[in-house]
Amino acid sequence: MLARVAGLCGTALAAAVFLVPNAAMAAVLKVTVEDVANGKTIPGQYAFCVPAQQGHVTFGSDKNPKVSWSGAPKGTKSYAVIVVDPDVPPVPTDVNKESKTVPRMLKRTNFFHWVLVDIPATVTAIDQGADSDKLTPHGKPPGPAPVGVRGVNDYTKWFAGDEAMKGEYGGYDGPCPPWNDAIVHHYHFKVFALDLPSLKLSGTFDGREVVKAMKSHILAQGESVGTYVLNPTLMKAGAAK
């Protein structure tokens, strides 16, 4: 099972550019991720995988960090929160293979880690652990959540063939990049202020469906970016800085 987890960011996802058509016209939200300064490392307590004492990786605490935002314009009726890693290898050829390295120049694709919509306009923060307080094999259920409505993240697709882990992974599940990747992965915590109270999505909708549904409804958006890496060489290089 852990071998499967260790390779999860090598899933062959369809390439998707995370762009929102009217984003250039939107105002800017200030987004803050507690314990994660913009451009800095995400602590292990917020990760799906952490370095193992023996072997390469093991399961992490998988808590969602506290995310807060401000600056929404008048007319905001709901928010959506999405976390996406755009640095994922599109094919698993070299992912987590001994004596192999995922090349730095390999074309990358998106992996959605958090999909949460229909957050009431009165809410301007999601507390630590409010959407995910631990790693949940088989996933947390999509649908109504303590705050907003959960879509499914991309662990749903990755674990589809794994009897020990398969299920619908709703809401937040944190980083687990390949331990042999030549690059540091970047996790974009994005918040969108919308002009409608609900995107009217149901069932197992994913991040790509949310992006499509938000088209022409974004009043403001903002992001904060955290980084994470499991490649021991890159971890040592980062610690030496």
C-alpha positions as CSV (number, residue, x, y, z in Angstrom):
1,M,0.0,0.0,0.0
2,L,2.8,2.5,0.9
3,A,4.5,1.7,-2.4
4,R,1.3,2.8,-4.1
5,V,1.1,6.0,-1.9
6,A,4.7,6.8,-2.7
7,G,4.0,6.8,-6.4
8,L,0.7,8.8,-6.2
9,C,2.0,11.9,-7.9
10,G,3.0,9.9,-11.0
11,T,-0.6,9.3,-12.0
12,A,-1.4,9.9,-15.6
13,L,-3.8,12.7,-15.3
14,A,-5.1,14.5,-18.3
15,A,-3.1,17.7,-18.7
16,A,-5.1,20.7,-17.5
17,V,-4.0,24.3,-17.4
18,F,-5.5,25.9,-14.2
19,L,-6.8,29.1,-15.7
20,V,-10.1,30.8,-14.9
21,P,-11.3,32.7,-18.0
22,N,-12.3,36.0,-16.3
23,A,-9.5,35.9,-13.7
24,A,-7.7,39.0,-15.2
25,M,-10.8,41.1,-14.5
26,A,-11.1,40.0,-10.8
27,A,-10.1,41.9,-7.7
28,V,-7.5,40.5,-5.4
29,L,-8.1,38.7,-2.2
30,K,-5.4,38.5,0.5
31,V,-4.9,34.8,1.3
32,T,-3.0,33.7,4.4
33,V,-2.1,30.0,5.2
34,E,-1.1,29.7,8.8
35,D,2.3,28.2,9.4
36,V,3.1,28.5,5.7
37,A,4.6,31.8,4.7
38,N,4.1,32.5,1.0
39,G,6.8,30.6,-1.0
40,K,8.0,28.6,2.0
41,T,7.8,24.9,3.1
42,I,4.6,23.3,4.2
43,P,5.1,21.6,7.6
44,G,4.7,17.8,7.6
45,Q,1.6,17.9,9.8
46,Y,-0.3,19.1,6.7
47,A,1.1,16.4,4.4
48,F,-0.3,13.1,3.2
49,C,3.2,11.6,3.2
50,V,6.3,12.4,5.3
51,P,9.9,11.0,5.2
52,A,10.2,7.6,6.8
53,Q,12.8,6.5,9.3
54,Q,13.2,3.3,7.2
55,G,12.4,3.3,3.5
56,H,11.3,6.4,1.7
57,V,8.0,7.7,2.9
58,T,5.2,7.0,5.4
59,F,1.8,8.4,6.1
60,G,1.5,11.9,7.5
61,S,-1.0,13.6,9.8
62,D,-2.8,15.1,6.8
63,K,-4.5,18.0,8.6
64,N,-5.6,21.0,6.6
65,P,-3.8,24.2,7.6
66,K,-5.8,27.2,8.7
67,V,-6.6,29.4,5.6
68,S,-8.0,32.9,5.9
69,W,-8.7,35.6,3.5
70,S,-9.8,39.3,3.3
71,G,-10.7,41.9,0.7
72,A,-13.8,40.5,-0.8
73,P,-15.8,43.1,-2.8
74,K,-19.5,43.9,-2.3
75,G,-21.7,41.4,-3.9
76,T,-19.7,38.4,-2.8
77,K,-22.2,35.6,-2.0
78,S,-19.9,32.6,-1.5
79,Y,-16.3,31.4,-1.7
80,A,-14.5,28.5,-3.2
81,V,-11.2,27.1,-2.0
82,I,-8.9,25.0,-4.2
83,V,-5.4,23.7,-3.6
84,V,-3.6,22.5,-6.8
85,D,-0.1,21.2,-7.4
86,P,0.9,22.0,-11.0
87,D,4.3,20.2,-10.8
88,V,3.0,16.6,-11.1
89,P,4.6,14.2,-13.6
90,P,2.0,13.3,-16.2
91,V,3.2,9.7,-16.5
92,P,4.6,7.3,-13.8
93,T,7.5,6.0,-15.9
94,D,10.3,7.0,-13.5
95,V,8.2,7.9,-10.4
96,N,9.6,6.5,-7.2
97,K,11.9,4.0,-9.0
98,E,15.2,3.1,-7.4
99,S,18.2,4.5,-9.4
100,K,15.8,6.7,-11.4
101,T,15.0,10.4,-11.2
102,V,12.0,12.2,-12.5
103,P,13.6,14.7,-14.9
104,R,13.5,18.4,-14.1
105,M,12.5,19.3,-17.7
106,L,9.6,16.8,-17.9
107,K,6.3,18.5,-18.8
108,R,4.0,18.7,-15.7
109,T,0.3,18.6,-15.0
110,N,-2.2,19.5,-12.2
111,F,-3.1,17.5,-9.2
112,F,-6.0,18.9,-7.1
113,H,-5.5,18.5,-3.3
114,W,-8.5,20.4,-1.9
115,V,-11.9,21.1,-3.5
116,L,-14.3,23.1,-1.3
117,V,-17.2,25.2,-2.6
118,D,-20.4,27.0,-1.5
119,I,-18.6,28.5,1.5
120,P,-20.9,31.1,3.0
121,A,-20.0,34.8,2.4
122,T,-19.9,35.3,6.2
123,V,-17.0,32.9,6.5
124,T,-13.5,34.3,6.0
125,A,-11.4,31.4,7.4
126,I,-11.2,27.7,7.7
127,D,-9.6,26.6,10.9
128,Q,-6.8,24.0,11.1
129,G,-8.2,20.5,10.9
130,A,-11.8,21.8,10.2
131,D,-12.0,19.9,6.9
132,S,-9.4,17.2,7.5
133,D,-8.1,16.4,11.0
134,K,-6.3,13.1,10.1
135,L,-5.5,10.9,7.1
136,T,-8.5,8.8,6.3
137,P,-8.0,5.6,4.2
138,H,-10.8,5.4,1.5
139,G,-11.3,9.1,1.9
140,K,-13.6,11.6,3.5
141,P,-17.1,11.7,2.0
142,P,-17.8,14.4,-0.6
143,G,-20.8,16.6,-0.1
144,P,-21.9,18.9,2.8
145,A,-18.9,19.5,5.1
146,P,-18.4,21.4,8.4
147,V,-17.8,24.4,6.1
148,G,-19.1,24.4,2.5
149,V,-19.4,21.5,0.2
150,R,-16.6,19.1,-0.6
151,G,-15.7,18.0,-4.1
152,V,-13.3,15.1,-4.7
153,N,-9.6,15.6,-4.9
154,D,-7.3,13.7,-7.3
155,Y,-6.4,11.0,-4.7
156,T,-9.8,9.5,-5.8
157,K,-8.4,8.7,-9.2
158,W,-5.0,7.6,-8.0
159,F,-6.3,5.1,-5.5
160,A,-9.1,3.7,-7.8
161,G,-7.2,0.4,-8.3
162,D,-5.9,0.0,-4.7
163,E,-8.2,-2.2,-2.5
164,A,-6.6,-0.9,0.7
165,M,-7.1,2.8,-0.2
166,K,-9.7,3.2,-2.9
167,G,-12.7,5.5,-2.3
168,E,-14.0,9.0,-2.7
169,Y,-11.5,11.5,-1.3
170,G,-13.5,14.5,-0.5
171,G,-12.1,17.9,0.6
172,Y,-8.5,18.2,1.7
173,D,-5.6,15.7,1.4
174,G,-2.1,17.0,1.6
175,P,1.1,16.7,-0.4
176,C,2.9,13.5,-1.3
177,P,5.3,14.3,-4.2
178,P,7.6,11.6,-5.7
179,W,10.6,11.0,-3.5
180,N,12.8,10.9,-6.6
181,D,11.6,14.1,-8.3
182,A,14.2,16.6,-9.4
183,I,12.0,19.6,-8.6
184,V,10.3,21.0,-5.5
185,H,6.5,20.9,-5.8
186,H,4.4,24.1,-5.3
187,Y,1.0,24.0,-3.7
188,H,-1.3,26.9,-4.7
189,F,-3.9,27.7,-2.0
190,K,-6.5,29.6,-4.0
191,V,-9.6,31.4,-2.8
192,F,-12.3,32.7,-5.0
193,A,-15.1,35.2,-4.2
194,L,-18.1,34.4,-6.2
195,D,-21.3,36.3,-7.2
196,L,-23.6,33.4,-6.5
197,P,-24.4,31.5,-3.3
198,S,-23.9,28.1,-4.8
199,L,-22.2,26.5,-7.8
200,K,-25.0,23.9,-7.8
201,L,-22.5,21.1,-8.2
202,S,-23.4,17.7,-6.7
203,G,-22.0,14.2,-6.5
204,T,-18.4,13.5,-7.1
205,F,-17.5,16.8,-8.8
206,D,-13.7,17.5,-9.0
207,G,-11.5,20.6,-9.3
208,R,-11.8,20.8,-13.0
209,E,-15.5,20.9,-12.8
210,V,-15.3,23.7,-10.2
211,V,-13.0,25.8,-12.5
212,K,-15.5,25.4,-15.3
213,A,-18.5,26.2,-13.1
214,M,-16.9,29.4,-11.7
215,K,-16.5,30.9,-15.2
216,S,-17.9,34.4,-15.3
217,H,-18.8,34.3,-11.6
218,I,-15.5,35.4,-10.0
219,L,-15.5,38.8,-8.3
220,A,-12.1,38.4,-6.6
221,Q,-9.4,35.8,-6.1
222,G,-6.1,35.4,-4.4
223,E,-3.5,32.7,-3.5
224,S,-0.7,31.8,-1.2
225,V,1.9,29.2,-2.3
226,G,3.6,26.6,-0.2
227,T,6.3,24.1,-1.2
228,Y,6.9,20.5,-0.3
229,V,9.5,17.9,-1.3
230,L,10.4,14.3,-0.3
231,N,13.5,14.0,-2.4
232,P,16.3,13.6,0.3
233,T,18.8,15.5,-1.8
234,L,16.6,18.5,-2.2
235,M,15.6,18.3,1.4
236,K,19.2,18.5,2.5
237,A,19.9,21.4,0.1
238,G,16.9,23.3,1.5
239,A,18.1,22.7,5.1
240,A,21.5,24.0,4.2
241,K,20.2,27.3,3.0
